Amino acid sequence: MRQSRRFLVPQRRAADRTTYLAGVTGFLYWQSNRVVELLLDKWRGGMAATLSFMLPPFVATLLVVLIHVYLGLHVIQREIIFVDLALAQIAALGTTVAFLLGIHPEETLSYVFSLAFVILGAGLFTITRTREQRIPQEAVIGIVYAVATAAAVLAADRAPGGAEHIKETLSGTLLWVHWPTIAKMAALYLAVGALHWIFRDRFAALSGKYRTGELTAADRWWDFLFYFTFGVTIVLSVRIAGILLVFCFLLVPTSIAMLLCRTWAQRLLVGWIAGLVVTVVGLSLSYVWDMPAGPAIVVLLGLALSLVALGKALARGS
C-alpha cells in the first residue's frame, strides 16, 4: 500500500502541473481571441486610419527592441543592472535643465544638453571602475541615479509645466512619434549597431572580464566607448519610449533569452522575438482599451518573464 501511494504522488504532481498549464493556456487563448475580435471590429470601422496611427509607434518600438536587447546582454553579463536607469536619468536631467532654460525638448540644443550630461556620466562610470573597489559599482550607479533624479525634480519644479515634463520622461510619447523622429532613431541605432558589430569581439571580451579582470588603459577607453554609445542610444530612446519601457526592454527580453538559451546569437534572436511579440500585443491592447502604450508593454513584459520562469521551474521539477 505504501509503495502504491509513493507511486501515485509523482503522478498527482504531474497531473496538477498539467492542469495548471492547461488552465493558463486556456485563459491566454480566450483573452487573445477577445483582443483579436475587438481589433477586427475597430479595423473594420477604419483600417487605413488605424494602420496610419499605429504603424509609427510599432516601428519606433521595434527599433528600440533591436538595439536594447543587444545592449542588455552586455549589461547583464557585466552585472551593472541599473546603469540604464542611471544613464537615462542623467539624459533626462540634461533635458530638464535645457527645459528650465527655455529650450523645447524637441529642439536640437536640448539633445546637445542631454548628450553632454551623458558624456559626463559615461566618464564617471569609467573612472570609478577599479579592481579593488571599496564602493561597489552598483552602489555608485545607484547614487548617481538618485542624485540625478533629485536634481531633475528640483529643476522641473522651477520650470513652467515641469510636472508634465517629468511625466513624459517616465512614460514617453510613444503613440505620438512621427516618421522624421523614427528616421533619426534608425540612423543613430544603425551607427551604434555597426560600431558594436565591427568591434564585437572587443566589447564581448571586455564584458566577459568586467567582474574578474583588471582593466588596462586601453580597456578603459573601450569601456568609456561602451558607456558613451550606450548613453547616446538612451538619449533618444527615453524621449520616445520613456525611462520605464527602455529599462524593461534592456533587461526583460534578455532575461527571457538567458533562461532559454546559452549562446550570444541564440539569446539575441530569442530576445528580439520576445520583445517583438510583447510589443505587438501591448500596442494592440493599448489601442483597443485606450491605455498608455509604454506601461501596457512594461506589464506584459513582466508577465511574459514570470510565465517563462514558471515554465522553467515546472520543467525542472518534472
Secondary structure, 3 states (H helix, E strand, C coil): CHHHHHHHHHHHHHHHHHHHHHHHHHHHHHHHHHHHHHHHHHHHHHHHHHHHHHHHHHHHHHHHHHHHHHHHHHHHHHCCCCHHHHHHHHHHHHHHHHHHCCCCCCCHHHHHHHHHHHHHHHHHHHHCCCCCCCCCHHHHHHHHHHHHHHHHHHHHHCCCCHHHHHHHHHHCCHHHCCHHHHHHHHHHHHHHHHHHHHCHHHHHHHHHCCCCCCCCHHHHHHHHHHHHHHHHHHHHHHHHHHHHHHHHHHHHHHHHHHHHCCCHHHHHHHHHHHHHHHHHHHHHHHHHCCCCHHHHHHHHHHHHHHHHHHHHHHHHHC
